[in-house]
Amino acid sequence: MNSVPKPPTSRDKVRAHRERLRAQGLKPLQLWVPDVNAAGFASAARRQSRAVATSADESDEQAFVDAISMGALWDEPEALTLPAATNAKQTKRKARK
């Protein structure tokens, strides 16, 4: 009697796929992002947008956002300049405001 081999399970297919990716030098990454439908998301986004818009560094911050939005980081990473904070103490102070 000739038995028919069982087709691979979904688990087997996923395992094989991940092994192929790892063989290419890749690794899995889990990424958590804000839930735009969560209570309070819209008000927090508005508050943060207002804080950036009224910041003394608004033009530097907007230039950074524009640069990463247009792919400058990938095309010309040396063209990207970060906001003016020069040390961790200044950066922390700005974050608390």
C-alpha positions in Angstrom: 0.0 0.0 0.0 1.2 3.4 -0.9 0.3 6.1 1.6 -0.2 9.7 0.4 2.1 12.2 2.2 0.3 14.8 4.3 0.5 18.3 3.0 2.6 20.7 5.1 0.7 22.4 7.9 0.5 26.2 8.1 2.9 26.0 11.0 5.4 24.1 8.8 5.1 26.6 6.0 5.7 29.5 8.4 8.7 27.8 10.0 10.2 27.1 6.5 9.6 30.7 5.4 11.2 32.1 8.5 14.2 29.8 8.1 14.6 31.1 4.5 14.5 34.7 5.7 17.1 34.0 8.5 19.3 32.3 5.9 19.2 35.6 4.0 20.6 37.4 7.2 17.2 38.8 8.3 15.6 38.5 11.7 12.0 39.0 12.9 11.0 42.3 14.5 7.8 43.0 16.4 6.7 46.6 16.2 4.1 48.2 18.4 2.4 51.4 17.1 -0.2 53.7 18.6 -3.9 52.6 18.2 -5.4 55.5 16.3 -8.9 54.3 17.5 -7.9 54.4 21.2 -9.6 56.8 23.5 -7.4 59.9 23.9 -5.3 59.3 20.8 -6.8 62.3 18.9 -6.4 64.7 21.8 -2.8 63.6 22.4 -2.0 64.0 18.7 -3.5 67.5 18.7 -1.6 68.4 21.9 1.7 67.2 20.5 1.1 68.9 17.2 0.5 72.2 19.0 3.6 71.8 21.1 5.7 71.3 18.0 4.0 74.2 16.1 4.7 76.6 19.0 8.2 75.4 19.7 11.2 77.7 19.2 12.7 74.9 17.2 9.7 74.4 15.0 11.5 75.1 11.7 14.3 72.6 12.5 11.7 70.0 13.6 9.6 70.5 10.5 12.7 70.3 8.3 13.5 66.9 10.0 10.0 65.6 9.4 10.1 66.8 5.8 13.5 65.2 5.2 12.4 61.8 6.5 9.1 62.0 4.8 10.7 62.6 1.4 13.3 59.9 1.8 16.3 62.1 2.3 17.6 59.8 5.0 17.9 57.1 2.3 19.1 59.2 -0.6 21.4 61.7 1.1 21.8 61.0 4.8 24.5 63.6 5.2 22.0 66.3 4.1 19.9 65.7 7.2 20.6 67.9 10.2 19.0 67.2 13.5 17.4 69.9 15.8 19.8 72.3 17.5 20.1 70.5 20.9 23.7 69.8 21.4 23.7 67.6 24.5 21.5 65.2 26.4 20.8 67.8 29.1 19.2 70.2 26.6 17.3 67.4 24.9 15.8 66.2 28.2 14.9 69.8 29.2 13.1 70.3 25.9 11.2 66.9 26.3 9.9 68.0 29.7 8.4 71.3 28.5 
